[in-house]
């Protein structure tokens, strides 16, 4: 029962964090730069709760600006979208890659805040240091191919793809490998196809 209670509390904190980001995004879409009090009121939480989830107002607004720009899976995969998992994953990667290029400064700030929080004890309080935006898009991309993999292999594939698609990959390509944008995109496409092929080999379709 204790484990169930802990899981329930952590899930509630994740929902509260998401509610705060969505509230800030709604206010920003209306052309406003909201105060913390306005965001907390919009999210139906207290100001103290908002402060527990974000280290500063700048951190909250920086991340909310990303929330506004993240594509919706339903929009990304319209009725005529390919069912090929590689093509769909490449569409996700392109959308997020373009978003990262357009929002590099706030994304680096968001990453810095999460790393700083980790040095102060991580998420021992159950509040997640980051919002997971890439996994829902990866899962939507893989949805038509679910029957090609066992649940375990599908989960592993989704998790492996999260290493290739996202802000951290951008940091590696730009700061560590010092690759230009065209080369970075090519390497990621190669990695996406290699991961899908590896998953198919480890768990062939019946």
N, C-alpha and C positions, 0 to 999 in steps of 0.2 A: 504493500500500500504506500509505503514511503517513497518508493521509486516512482510510482504512478503520480503521486502528489508533486514530486520534483519535476517530472516531465510536464505535467499540467502547468506548473508555474512558469517553466521555461518557455512553453508554447505561448502562454499569455504575454510574457515579456516580448517575445518576437512579434506577436500581433500588435502590441502597443507601439513598438518601434515602427512597424510598418504603418500603423494608423497615423503616427506623427509625420512621417514622410509624405504620406498621401495628403494629409491636411495641408502641409506646407506647399506641396505641389499644386493643389487646387487654388490656394490663395495666390501663388505665383503666376499661375495661368491666367488669373483675373487681372494681371498687370500690377500686382502689389508686391512690396517687399515687407512681408509680415513680421510682427514682433513675436517673441516667444510666447507672450500671453495670448496673442491672437491664434497662434498655431495650437497651443494647448487647448484653448476654448473650442476651436474647430474640431480637434481630435477627441474632445470630451474627456480630457485628463487634466491633472493639476500641473502647474508650472514646475513644481518639485519633481514630478514624474518625468517631465520633458527633460529637465536637467540631468536626471539620472541616466537617460538614454543617449545623450549627446554631450560631449565635453564643452561645447561652445555653440553660440548661435551661428557663427561662421561655418562650423562643421555641419550643422543641421541644414542650412541653406545650400551649402555646396553639394551635399548628397541629394537634397530635394531637387536641385537643378538637373541632376543626372536622372532621377526618377521621371521627370517630365519628358526627357529625351529618349528613354528606353522604349523600343518598339513593342507593341502588343503582339502576342503570338497569332491572334486571330487575323490581324492586319498583315502580318508577315507571310502567313500561309493562307492565301485566299483559295477559292474553290479550284482554280486551275493550277495550283502549285504542284510541282513534281512530288511523287511519292518516294523517290529515290533518297535514301537517308543521307548520302554524301552530298547530293545537290541541295538538300534542305539544310544540312549543317553548314554548308558553304554560304547559304543565304543568311543564316544566323551570324556567322563569323563576319561577313561583309557588313551587315547592319551594325554590329557592335564595334567592329574595327573603325568604321566611319564615325560612330558616336565618340569613340575614344579620341580620335584625332581632333574632333571638334570641341572636346571638353577635357583636354589633357590636364590643364591646370587644376580644375576642381577634383578630377579623379586622383591626381597625385596628392592633393591635400587630403582627400578622403583616405587614401592608403596610408599617409603619414599619421593621421589621427588613429587609425586602427592599430598601427604598429606601436604608437606611443601608449595606447591603452593596454596592449599586450605586455609591455614592459612594466606596467603597474599592477599586474596580476591577472591579465587576460579577462575572460568572461566568467570569473569565479562567482559573480553575482547573478549569473544566468542571463544577463543582457548581451545579445550578440554584438560583436564589434563591427560587423558588416552585414549588409542586406544582400541576400543571395539572388541576384537578378538573372544570372546566366543559366542556372539549372532549369528553370521553367521553360526557357526558350530551347535549350538543348533537348529536353524531354518532349516538347512539342514537335521538334524536328524529327525525332526518332519514333514518334507515335505510330505512323503507318507501317513501320518495320518491326513493331513489337513482337510479332509472331515469329520473326526470324531468330530470336535469341531467347535464352532462358532468362528468368527474372534476375538471377545473380549476374549473368554476363551483361545484361542490359544496364544494370546498376553500375557495374564496373566501367563499362564503356562511357556512360554519362559522366561519371566522376573523372575518368581520364581526359575526356574532352574538355572538362572545366579547367584543366591545366593549360590547355592550348588556347582557349577562347577567353579573353578578358584582359583586365588591366595589367595583371602581373606579367602576362606574355609580352605585352607592349613594353614594359620596363626592361625585360630581358633583351628583346630585339633592339631597342634603342640605346639603352645604357650599357648593357653588358656586351652584346655582340656588335653593336654599332652598325646595324643593317639599315639600308634605306627602306622606304615603305613598300616598294614593289617586291623586294626580296622577302621582306617579312610576310607579306600576303602569300607569296608562293610557298614558303616554308610551312606556313600554317595549313594551307590546302593539302600539301603533301602529308602532313601529320594527321589531319582529319581522315583522309582516305586510308592511311596506314592503320589507324586505330579501328576503323570500321572493318577493314579487311581482316585484321587480327581477331576481332570479335567473331566474325563469321567463321574463321578457321577453328577457333576454340569451341564454337557452339554451332555447328552447321544446321541449316534449316532441315526439318523433316521432309 
